[in-house]
């Protein structure tokens, strides 16, 4: 339930974010999202720098880098290709985490099924998919995979959500020059600021907190496969909020990825019940 809640709010926020791309661009929108999320988390958790070792602070910095560029690459991607398509390609990151963390042959079946969906999507429509957008989505997936691996370590190294708050503050600093270059003076527009704050709550503060709690309870490999529900939710959000209509082949590709997630979730639940 924690993972599903994080997925739903993230994709709703991504759809909302695209409403200010014309004003401040993807980079400006990313900066506002991360900046507001950093402020919210800092107020709630009041992280303390002095209470942690240099190793822990370095871990928070690495987490901040992954957060910054995962979000920036993703927003640049959905400015060029439909949201559901971008998230499906981006899932290559969690898919890799699932492969590396696999301990059972059956896990590879679900991963292979998800990979087939991504390959089908990459070939769907030919010239209909912007290559730059697809490449940015794939790069976002690399940072997404790093985010999953670092989340587990940050959750263990820092109490409560202090690690996330520190990382978000660092990510805001990293994104500052990108945001100013992309948005300029429009970043101060009240309407843009309001949308940015809403996106921060929906796409950063809420889902990252939920996912960190989920990673305290789930192995990273299982978490990575569960996240394959994200493409379907992204496609539905893009359809309902933005009117982004996908072709049958694209929906089929997304369906394969979702089927992989459903299979993994089903067998993971059976194993948990059997152990209990």
N, C-alpha and C positions, 0 to 999 in steps of 0.2 A: 504493500500500500504506500509506503514511503517513496519507492521508485516511481510508481504510477502517478502519485501526486506531483512529484518533481517534473515528470515528463509533460503533464497537462499544462502546468503553469508556465513552463519554459516555452512551449510552442505558442501558447496564447500571447505571451509577451513578445515573441518574435514577430507574430502577425501585427501586433500593435506597433512595434518599432518601425515597420516599413512605412507607416503613415507620415514619418518625419524625414525619410530619406531625401526627399526633394529639397528640404530646408537645410539640413546639416550633413547629409550624406551618411553612408554606412559607418565611416570612421567617427564622425561626430556623435552619431547615435550610440555607438559602442562605448565611447568615452563617458557619455552621460549615464548610460546604464550602469557601468562599473563604478563611476564616481558616487552616484546616489546609493548604490548597494554598499559601498565601502562606508559611507556615512552612517547608514542604517545599522550595519553590523557593528561598527565601532561604538555607537551609542548604546546598543543592547549589551554587547559583551565586553566593552572597555579593555581591549587587549593591552598587555604590558610587555614592552620590549625587554626591559631589564631582567625579567624573571626567566629568560630562556638563554640557552647556550648558543654559541655561534653556529653550531651544526643545525640546531632547530631553526634558527633564523634563516640559514641558508636553504633549508627545506621549504620554509614559507616563501622565500624569494622564488625558488624554482616553481612552486605552486602558483605564485602570482604571474610568472611569465607564461605558464601554460594557460591560465585563465584569460590573460590579456589577448594572446594571439589566437586562442580557440574562438573567442567571441568576435575578434576583428575579422578573421578569415571567413567565419560563418556569415557575418552580416554583409561582407563584400560579395559573398557567393549568392545570397538570396536577393541581392540587388540585380543579379543577372539571370538566375534560373529559379523555377518555382520552389517554394519552401520544402515541399515533400520530397522533391527530387534531390535537393541539396542535402537534406538530413539523411536520406538513404545512402548517398555516396559517402557522406561524412561517417556513416556507421562503420566504415572500414577500420577506423581506430579501435572502437570497442570490440570489433570482430577479431582483430589481431590480439587484443588482450585476452579474449576468450580462448583463442588457439593456444597462446603461450601458457595460460593458466590451466589448460585442460589436463585432467587426470583419468578420464574415461574415454573409451572409444565412442560411446554414444554421444558425448559432447561434440565430437568432430562431425557427426551426422548433422546436428543442428547448425553448426558453423558452416558446413558445406552448403546447406540449403540456403542460408542467409547470403553466402557468397554468390550463389547462382542468381539470386534476386538482384544483387548489385551489378553483376555482369550483364544481365538482361536489361537493366535500366540504362547502363552505359551505352548499350547498342540501340536503345529505343529512340526512334525518331531521327537518327543520323544527325543532320545539320540542325535539327530542332533544339539541341542542347548546346549552349554556349560553352566552349572548351575552357575559357578562362574561369567561368563560374564553377565548372566541374572540378578544375584543378584547385581552386580555392577551397571548395568543399572537401576535397581529399586532404588538403593541408590542414584544414580545421579538424579532420578526423585524426591526424597525427597528434595534434595537441589534445584532442579529446581523450585519446588513449593514454597520453601522459598524465592528464588530469585524473583519470580513474586510478592509475597506479599511485600517484602522489597523494590522492585523497585519503587512501587507506593509511599511508604513513603519517600524514598530517593529523588525521583523527586519533592516531595512537600517541603522537608526540605532544599534542596540545590538549588541555582540558576544554570541555564544552566546545564552543565554536571560535575560540580565540585564534586558532591557526587559520581558519577561513577568513576571519576579520582582518588579520595581518596581511594575508595574501591578497585580499581584495584591495586594501589600501595601497599595496605595492603595485598591483595591476593598474590602478587608477593613475599612479605616477608614470608608469610605462606608457600608457595610452595618451597622456596629456598632449604631446606634440602632434600625434596623429589626429586627435580630436580637434585641436585648434586649426590645423591645416585643412581639415575637412569641413568644419562647421563655421569657423570664424566668429563674427559678432552674432550670428543667428543662434549660437549656443545660449545666449542670454534672453532669447525670446520667451515670454511667459508660457505660451502654448507649447513650445518645444520642451521647456523645462518640466512642464506637467506630464507630458507624454514620457519623457525620459525617466521621471520618478516612478511612473506606473510600470514601465518596462523593467526598471531595476527591481521592484518588488516582485513582479511576476516571474522574471527570467533569471534573477540572480539570488536575491536574499532568501526567497522561499525555497526554490528547488535545490540550491547548493546546500542549504541547511538540511533539507530532507535527505539528500543523497549522502552527505557525510554520516548521518545517523544510520542510513541503510548499509553503508560500507562497514560500519562497526558490527553488523550482524551477518553480512554475506561475504563469501570469498569474492575476490575481484573478478575471477573468470565468470562466475554465475551472474554477478552484477552486470558485466559487460554484455552477456547474452540477453538478460532481461531488458536492457536498454534498446534492443532491436524493435520494441514497440514504438519507439520514437518516430520512425518514418511515417507510420500510419496516422499517428496523432498529428504530425506536422502537415500531412496532406489534407486531413480533415479541417485543420485550423486554417490553412491557406484557402481551402474551398469556401468555408463558411464566412470567414472574415474578409478575405481579399478577392474571392471569386476566381481563384486559380484552378482551372479545370484541367485534369490530367487525362491522357489517353488510356485506352484499355491495357495496352502493354505496360505502361508505367504503373498502373494499379496492380497488375499481375506481379510485377517485380517487387513492389512494396508488400504485396500479400505473401510472397515467399519469405521475405525477411520477418514478417509478423508470425508466420507459421513456425519458423525456427524458434522464435521467442516463446511461443505457446508450448511447443514441445519441451524446451528446456525447463520452463517454469513447472510444467506438469510433473516431469521426472524428478526435479529438485524437491518438489513438495512431497512426493512419495517417499523419497529417501529420508527427509526430515521426520516424517510421521513414523517410518520404520525405526529410526534411531530412538525416538521418544518412547 
